[in-house]
Amino acid sequence: MKTTEERLIDLESRLTFQEDLIDTLNTTVFRQQQQIDELELLCTRLAQRLREVADQAALRPAIIDERPPHY
């Protein structure tokens, strides 16, 4: 059976390990959130650009209706 001092040392070691793990996980979650924010911004920009291109394409006459240049 462990002595009280050994048990206390074991608990302190576990606590230290858990604190380190929590800090590591917190950093990982923070970085992931930053990446998510960047990806959401990129998706928003891409969707806007796609709408702009679609709007521009809608204003152009269809190529099917154009006569070839050799006629």
Jmol script that loads the backbone (N, CA, C; Angstrom):
load data "model"
ATOM      1  N   MET A   1       0.838  -1.177   0.000  1.00  0.00           N
ATOM      2  CA  MET A   1       0.000   0.000   0.000  1.00  0.00           C
ATOM      3  C   MET A   1       0.889   1.250   0.000  1.00  0.00           C
ATOM      4  N   LYS A   2       0.453   2.243  -0.772  1.00  0.00           N
ATOM      5  CA  LYS A   2       1.237   3.465  -0.888  1.00  0.00           C
ATOM      6  C   LYS A   2       1.071   4.319   0.361  1.00  0.00           C
ATOM      7  N   THR A   3       2.121   5.034   0.646  1.00  0.00           N
ATOM      8  CA  THR A   3       2.053   5.971   1.764  1.00  0.00           C
ATOM      9  C   THR A   3       1.316   7.221   1.306  1.00  0.00           C
ATOM     10  N   THR A   4       0.948   8.030   2.249  1.00  0.00           N
ATOM     11  CA  THR A   4       0.243   9.276   1.948  1.00  0.00           C
ATOM     12  C   THR A   4       1.114  10.183   1.082  1.00  0.00           C
ATOM     13  N   GLU A   5       2.385  10.219   1.361  1.00  0.00           N
ATOM     14  CA  GLU A   5       3.293  11.061   0.574  1.00  0.00           C
ATOM     15  C   GLU A   5       3.386  10.562  -0.863  1.00  0.00           C
ATOM     16  N   GLU A   6       3.459   9.260  -1.060  1.00  0.00           N
ATOM     17  CA  GLU A   6       3.520   8.698  -2.411  1.00  0.00           C
ATOM     18  C   GLU A   6       2.217   8.986  -3.180  1.00  0.00           C
ATOM     19  N   ARG A   7       1.122   8.859  -2.494  1.00  0.00           N
ATOM     20  CA  ARG A   7      -0.167   9.149  -3.123  1.00  0.00           C
ATOM     21  C   ARG A   7      -0.260  10.626  -3.516  1.00  0.00           C
ATOM     22  N   LEU A   8       0.223  11.496  -2.638  1.00  0.00           N
ATOM     23  CA  LEU A   8       0.204  12.925  -2.920  1.00  0.00           C
ATOM     24  C   LEU A   8       1.089  13.247  -4.124  1.00  0.00           C
ATOM     25  N   ILE A   9       2.257  12.652  -4.184  1.00  0.00           N
ATOM     26  CA  ILE A   9       3.167  12.862  -5.314  1.00  0.00           C
ATOM     27  C   ILE A   9       2.514  12.365  -6.608  1.00  0.00           C
ATOM     28  N   ASP A  10       1.870  11.219  -6.543  1.00  0.00           N
ATOM     29  CA  ASP A  10       1.182  10.659  -7.708  1.00  0.00           C
ATOM     30  C   ASP A  10       0.066  11.602  -8.177  1.00  0.00           C
ATOM     31  N   LEU A  11      -0.705  12.117  -7.247  1.00  0.00           N
ATOM     32  CA  LEU A  11      -1.779  13.053  -7.599  1.00  0.00           C
ATOM     33  C   LEU A  11      -1.240  14.346  -8.200  1.00  0.00           C
ATOM     34  N   GLU A  12      -0.157  14.851  -7.637  1.00  0.00           N
ATOM     35  CA  GLU A  12       0.443  16.069  -8.172  1.00  0.00           C
ATOM     36  C   GLU A  12       0.966  15.840  -9.592  1.00  0.00           C
ATOM     37  N   SER A  13       1.544  14.680  -9.825  1.00  0.00           N
ATOM     38  CA  SER A  13       2.042  14.348 -11.165  1.00  0.00           C
ATOM     39  C   SER A  13       0.892  14.273 -12.160  1.00  0.00           C
ATOM     40  N   ARG A  14      -0.185  13.627 -11.759  1.00  0.00           N
ATOM     41  CA  ARG A  14      -1.347  13.534 -12.636  1.00  0.00           C
ATOM     42  C   ARG A  14      -1.933  14.917 -12.925  1.00  0.00           C
ATOM     43  N   LEU A  15      -2.020  15.744 -11.908  1.00  0.00           N
ATOM     44  CA  LEU A  15      -2.557  17.089 -12.079  1.00  0.00           C
ATOM     45  C   LEU A  15      -1.698  17.893 -13.056  1.00  0.00           C
ATOM     46  N   THR A  16      -0.397  17.787 -12.910  1.00  0.00           N
ATOM     47  CA  THR A  16       0.522  18.500 -13.794  1.00  0.00           C
ATOM     48  C   THR A  16       0.333  18.028 -15.232  1.00  0.00           C
ATOM     49  N   PHE A  17       0.238  16.723 -15.423  1.00  0.00           N
ATOM     50  CA  PHE A  17       0.025  16.168 -16.760  1.00  0.00           C
ATOM     51  C   PHE A  17      -1.303  16.656 -17.332  1.00  0.00           C
ATOM     52  N   GLN A  18      -2.352  16.641 -16.545  1.00  0.00           N
ATOM     53  CA  GLN A  18      -3.670  17.072 -17.012  1.00  0.00           C
ATOM     54  C   GLN A  18      -3.680  18.553 -17.360  1.00  0.00           C
ATOM     55  N   GLU A  19      -3.016  19.370 -16.570  1.00  0.00           N
ATOM     56  CA  GLU A  19      -2.935  20.802 -16.873  1.00  0.00           C
ATOM     57  C   GLU A  19      -2.221  21.029 -18.198  1.00  0.00           C
ATOM     58  N   ASP A  20      -1.150  20.296 -18.429  1.00  0.00           N
ATOM     59  CA  ASP A  20      -0.412  20.408 -19.683  1.00  0.00           C
ATOM     60  C   ASP A  20      -1.288  19.957 -20.855  1.00  0.00           C
ATOM     61  N   LEU A  21      -2.003  18.874 -20.668  1.00  0.00           N
ATOM     62  CA  LEU A  21      -2.882  18.367 -21.712  1.00  0.00           C
ATOM     63  C   LEU A  21      -3.996  19.368 -22.026  1.00  0.00           C
ATOM     64  N   ILE A  22      -4.569  19.965 -21.012  1.00  0.00           N
ATOM     65  CA  ILE A  22      -5.619  20.964 -21.205  1.00  0.00           C
ATOM     66  C   ILE A  22      -5.078  22.168 -21.973  1.00  0.00           C
ATOM     67  N   ASP A  23      -3.881  22.616 -21.635  1.00  0.00           N
ATOM     68  CA  ASP A  23      -3.272  23.736 -22.359  1.00  0.00           C
ATOM     69  C   ASP A  23      -3.043  23.378 -23.826  1.00  0.00           C
ATOM     70  N   THR A  24      -2.570  22.174 -24.069  1.00  0.00           N
ATOM     71  CA  THR A  24      -2.329  21.713 -25.434  1.00  0.00           C
ATOM     72  C   THR A  24      -3.640  21.647 -26.215  1.00  0.00           C
ATOM     73  N   LEU A  25      -4.666  21.091 -25.603  1.00  0.00           N
ATOM     74  CA  LEU A  25      -5.969  20.994 -26.261  1.00  0.00           C
ATOM     75  C   LEU A  25      -6.567  22.376 -26.517  1.00  0.00           C
ATOM     76  N   ASN A  26      -6.407  23.273 -25.573  1.00  0.00           N
ATOM     77  CA  ASN A  26      -6.909  24.632 -25.738  1.00  0.00           C
ATOM     78  C   ASN A  26      -6.235  25.326 -26.919  1.00  0.00           C
ATOM     79  N   THR A  27      -4.938  25.163 -27.030  1.00  0.00           N
ATOM     80  CA  THR A  27      -4.201  25.742 -28.154  1.00  0.00           C
ATOM     81  C   THR A  27      -4.670  25.141 -29.471  1.00  0.00           C
ATOM     82  N   THR A  28      -4.883  23.841 -29.479  1.00  0.00           N
ATOM     83  CA  THR A  28      -5.350  23.170 -30.689  1.00  0.00           C
ATOM     84  C   THR A  28      -6.731  23.666 -31.099  1.00  0.00           C
ATOM     85  N   VAL A  29      -7.628  23.787 -30.145  1.00  0.00           N
ATOM     86  CA  VAL A  29      -8.978  24.271 -30.442  1.00  0.00           C
ATOM     87  C   VAL A  29      -8.927  25.717 -30.939  1.00  0.00           C
ATOM     88  N   PHE A  30      -8.089  26.528 -30.346  1.00  0.00           N
ATOM     89  CA  PHE A  30      -7.948  27.930 -30.780  1.00  0.00           C
ATOM     90  C   PHE A  30      -7.476  27.999 -32.225  1.00  0.00           C
ATOM     91  N   ARG A  31      -6.458  27.204 -32.564  1.00  0.00           N
ATOM     92  CA  ARG A  31      -5.937  27.204 -33.942  1.00  0.00           C
ATOM     93  C   ARG A  31      -6.986  26.683 -34.924  1.00  0.00           C
ATOM     94  N   GLN A  32      -7.709  25.659 -34.526  1.00  0.00           N
ATOM     95  CA  GLN A  32      -8.757  25.136 -35.396  1.00  0.00           C
ATOM     96  C   GLN A  32      -9.841  26.185 -35.635  1.00  0.00           C
ATOM     97  N   GLN A  33     -10.195  26.928 -34.606  1.00  0.00           N
ATOM     98  CA  GLN A  33     -11.205  27.964 -34.772  1.00  0.00           C
ATOM     99  C   GLN A  33     -10.718  29.050 -35.714  1.00  0.00           C
ATOM    100  N   GLN A  34      -9.432  29.381 -35.623  1.00  0.00           N
ATOM    101  CA  GLN A  34      -8.873  30.361 -36.552  1.00  0.00           C
ATOM    102  C   GLN A  34      -8.980  29.852 -37.990  1.00  0.00           C
ATOM    103  N   GLN A  35      -8.659  28.575 -38.197  1.00  0.00           N
ATOM    104  CA  GLN A  35      -8.753  27.993 -39.537  1.00  0.00           C
ATOM    105  C   GLN A  35     -10.200  27.978 -40.022  1.00  0.00           C
ATOM    106  N   ILE A  36     -11.121  27.651 -39.155  1.00  0.00           N
ATOM    107  CA  ILE A  36     -12.545  27.649 -39.518  1.00  0.00           C
ATOM    108  C   ILE A  36     -12.979  29.050 -39.922  1.00  0.00           C
ATOM    109  N   ASP A  37     -12.567  30.047 -39.155  1.00  0.00           N
ATOM    110  CA  ASP A  37     -12.915  31.435 -39.474  1.00  0.00           C
ATOM    111  C   ASP A  37     -12.360  31.836 -40.843  1.00  0.00           C
ATOM    112  N   GLU A  38     -11.103  31.452 -41.116  1.00  0.00           N
ATOM    113  CA  GLU A  38     -10.489  31.772 -42.406  1.00  0.00           C
ATOM    114  C   GLU A  38     -11.222  31.065 -43.546  1.00  0.00           C
ATOM    115  N   LEU A  39     -11.590  29.808 -43.340  1.00  0.00           N
ATOM    116  CA  LEU A  39     -12.291  29.057 -44.376  1.00  0.00           C
ATOM    117  C   LEU A  39     -13.694  29.614 -44.625  1.00  0.00           C
ATOM    118  N   GLU A  40     -14.369  30.041 -43.568  1.00  0.00           N
ATOM    119  CA  GLU A  40     -15.684  30.651 -43.741  1.00  0.00           C
ATOM    120  C   GLU A  40     -15.574  31.945 -44.542  1.00  0.00           C
ATOM    121  N   LEU A  41     -14.566  32.736 -44.253  1.00  0.00           N
ATOM    122  CA  LEU A  41     -14.350  33.974 -45.003  1.00  0.00           C
ATOM    123  C   LEU A  41     -14.053  33.660 -46.472  1.00  0.00           C
ATOM    124  N   LEU A  42     -13.214  32.672 -46.705  1.00  0.00           N
ATOM    125  CA  LEU A  42     -12.885  32.271 -48.073  1.00  0.00           C
ATOM    126  C   LEU A  42     -14.128  31.794 -48.812  1.00  0.00           C
ATOM    127  N   CYS A  43     -14.958  30.993 -48.165  1.00  0.00           N
ATOM    128  CA  CYS A  43     -16.197  30.510 -48.790  1.00  0.00           C
ATOM    129  C   CYS A  43     -17.134  31.669 -49.112  1.00  0.00           C
ATOM    130  N   THR A  44     -17.221  32.614 -48.224  1.00  0.00           N
ATOM    131  CA  THR A  44     -18.063  33.792 -48.464  1.00  0.00           C
ATOM    132  C   THR A  44     -17.560  34.573 -49.670  1.00  0.00           C
ATOM    133  N   ARG A  45     -16.266  34.768 -49.737  1.00  0.00           N
ATOM    134  CA  ARG A  45     -15.678  35.495 -50.870  1.00  0.00           C
ATOM    135  C   ARG A  45     -15.876  34.741 -52.175  1.00  0.00           C
ATOM    136  N   LEU A  46     -15.686  33.425 -52.141  1.00  0.00           N
ATOM    137  CA  LEU A  46     -15.862  32.618 -53.345  1.00  0.00           C
ATOM    138  C   LEU A  46     -17.316  32.631 -53.815  1.00  0.00           C
ATOM    139  N   ALA A  47     -18.243  32.558 -52.886  1.00  0.00           N
ATOM    140  CA  ALA A  47     -19.661  32.608 -53.243  1.00  0.00           C
ATOM    141  C   ALA A  47     -20.004  33.952 -53.864  1.00  0.00           C
ATOM    142  N   GLN A  48     -19.471  35.025 -53.314  1.00  0.00           N
ATOM    143  CA  GLN A  48     -19.699  36.359 -53.869  1.00  0.00           C
ATOM    144  C   GLN A  48     -19.124  36.455 -55.277  1.00  0.00           C
ATOM    145  N   ARG A  49     -17.916  35.950 -55.448  1.00  0.00           N
ATOM    146  CA  ARG A  49     -17.276  35.987 -56.772  1.00  0.00           C
ATOM    147  C   ARG A  49     -18.064  35.161 -57.777  1.00  0.00           C
ATOM    148  N   LEU A  50     -18.559  34.023 -57.350  1.00  0.00           N
ATOM    149  CA  LEU A  50     -19.355  33.174 -58.229  1.00  0.00           C
ATOM    150  C   LEU A  50     -20.640  33.881 -58.649  1.00  0.00           C
ATOM    151  N   ARG A  51     -21.277  34.593 -57.720  1.00  0.00           N
ATOM    152  CA  ARG A  51     -22.473  35.362 -58.060  1.00  0.00           C
ATOM    153  C   ARG A  51     -22.144  36.461 -59.070  1.00  0.00           C
ATOM    154  N   GLU A  52     -20.999  37.122 -58.877  1.00  0.00           N
ATOM    155  CA  GLU A  52     -20.590  38.176 -59.808  1.00  0.00           C
ATOM    156  C   GLU A  52     -20.364  37.610 -61.202  1.00  0.00           C
ATOM    157  N   VAL A  53     -19.694  36.482 -61.295  1.00  0.00           N
ATOM    158  CA  VAL A  53     -19.429  35.860 -62.597  1.00  0.00           C
ATOM    159  C   VAL A  53     -20.736  35.422 -63.242  1.00  0.00           C
ATOM    160  N   ALA A  54     -21.646  34.861 -62.448  1.00  0.00           N
ATOM    161  CA  ALA A  54     -22.937  34.436 -62.991  1.00  0.00           C
ATOM    162  C   ALA A  54     -23.730  35.638 -63.492  1.00  0.00           C
ATOM    163  N   ASP A  55     -23.690  36.736 -62.762  1.00  0.00           N
ATOM    164  CA  ASP A  55     -24.389  37.950 -63.190  1.00  0.00           C
ATOM    165  C   ASP A  55     -23.799  38.488 -64.494  1.00  0.00           C
ATOM    166  N   GLN A  56     -22.476  38.477 -64.602  1.00  0.00           N
ATOM    167  CA  GLN A  56     -21.827  38.948 -65.825  1.00  0.00           C
ATOM    168  C   GLN A  56     -22.162  38.042 -67.005  1.00  0.00           C
ATOM    169  N   ALA A  57     -22.210  36.751 -66.763  1.00  0.00           N
ATOM    170  CA  ALA A  57     -22.535  35.802 -67.826  1.00  0.00           C
ATOM    171  C   ALA A  57     -23.973  35.972 -68.286  1.00  0.00           C
ATOM    172  N   ALA A  58     -24.846  36.329 -67.388  1.00  0.00           N
ATOM    173  CA  ALA A  58     -26.254  36.512 -67.751  1.00  0.00           C
ATOM    174  C   ALA A  58     -26.434  37.735 -68.647  1.00  0.00           C
ATOM    175  N   LEU A  59     -25.556  38.715 -68.533  1.00  0.00           N
ATOM    176  CA  LEU A  59     -25.664  39.928 -69.339  1.00  0.00           C
ATOM    177  C   LEU A  59     -25.117  39.748 -70.757  1.00  0.00           C
ATOM    178  N   ARG A  60     -24.289  38.759 -70.967  1.00  0.00           N
ATOM    179  CA  ARG A  60     -23.701  38.517 -72.285  1.00  0.00           C
ATOM    180  C   ARG A  60     -24.681  37.751 -73.166  1.00  0.00           C
ATOM    181  N   PRO A  61     -24.653  38.018 -74.455  1.00  0.00           N
ATOM    182  CA  PRO A  61     -25.509  37.229 -75.353  1.00  0.00           C
ATOM    183  C   PRO A  61     -24.973  35.797 -75.448  1.00  0.00           C
ATOM    184  N   ALA A  62     -25.856  34.889 -75.675  1.00  0.00           N
ATOM    185  CA  ALA A  62     -25.459  33.490 -75.775  1.00  0.00           C
ATOM    186  C   ALA A  62     -24.614  33.295 -77.022  1.00  0.00           C
ATOM    187  N   ILE A  63     -23.591  32.490 -76.935  1.00  0.00           N
ATOM    188  CA  ILE A  63     -22.693  32.229 -78.061  1.00  0.00           C
ATOM    189  C   ILE A  63     -23.454  31.519 -79.183  1.00  0.00           C
ATOM    190  N   ILE A  64     -24.460  30.770 -78.838  1.00  0.00           N
ATOM    191  CA  ILE A  64     -25.240  30.036 -79.843  1.00  0.00           C
ATOM    192  C   ILE A  64     -25.907  31.008 -80.814  1.00  0.00           C
ATOM    193  N   ASP A  65     -26.301  32.157 -80.348  1.00  0.00           N
ATOM    194  CA  ASP A  65     -27.000  33.134 -81.184  1.00  0.00           C
ATOM    195  C   ASP A  65     -26.058  33.935 -82.084  1.00  0.00           C
ATOM    196  N   GLU A  66     -24.777  33.863 -81.844  1.00  0.00           N
ATOM    197  CA  GLU A  66     -23.831  34.652 -82.632  1.00  0.00           C
ATOM    198  C   GLU A  66     -23.503  33.947 -83.940  1.00  0.00           C
ATOM    199  N   ARG A  67     -23.314  34.752 -84.978  1.00  0.00           N
ATOM    200  CA  ARG A  67     -22.906  34.184 -86.266  1.00  0.00           C
ATOM    201  C   ARG A  67     -21.401  34.005 -86.263  1.00  0.00           C
ATOM    202  N   PRO A  68     -20.920  32.952 -86.834  1.00  0.00           N
ATOM    203  CA  PRO A  68     -19.474  32.762 -86.949  1.00  0.00           C
ATOM    204  C   PRO A  68     -18.852  33.877 -87.770  1.00  0.00           C
ATOM    205  N   PRO A  69     -17.613  34.225 -87.532  1.00  0.00           N
ATOM    206  CA  PRO A  69     -16.993  35.363 -88.216  1.00  0.00           C
ATOM    207  C   PRO A  69     -16.810  35.136 -89.732  1.00  0.00           C
ATOM    208  N   HIS A  70     -16.841  33.920 -90.234  1.00  0.00           N
ATOM    209  CA  HIS A  70     -16.614  33.686 -91.652  1.00  0.00           C
ATOM    210  C   HIS A  70     -17.870  33.870 -92.500  1.00  0.00           C
ATOM    211  N   TYR A  71     -19.017  34.189 -91.934  1.00  0.00           N
ATOM    212  CA  TYR A  71     -20.231  34.407 -92.710  1.00  0.00           C
ATOM    213  C   TYR A  71     -20.337  35.834 -93.164  1.00  0.00           C
TER     214      TYR A  71
END
end "model"
wireframe off; spacefill off
backbone 0.3
color backbone group
